[in-house]
């Protein structure tokens, strides 16, 4: 159950992160970060690692995009 919830949180955050790769929309990553962290926590509580790993990949994409934009844009 936690794995399914983790995938759902990961998909919701991915929908926010993908458009946030466009310049001047980097603020969307700041909105997605807490959602991704919740997904990672739910994935850690699960017996399976799939949802957690998916959320970690989405987190990595958002973190790299934020670091390239200096954390602001």
Protein Blocks (a to p, Z undefined) as FASTA:
>chain_A
ZZmmmmmmmmmmmmmmmmmmpghilmmmmmmmmmmmmmmmmmmmpmbfklmmmmmmmmmm
mmmmmmmnnomZZ
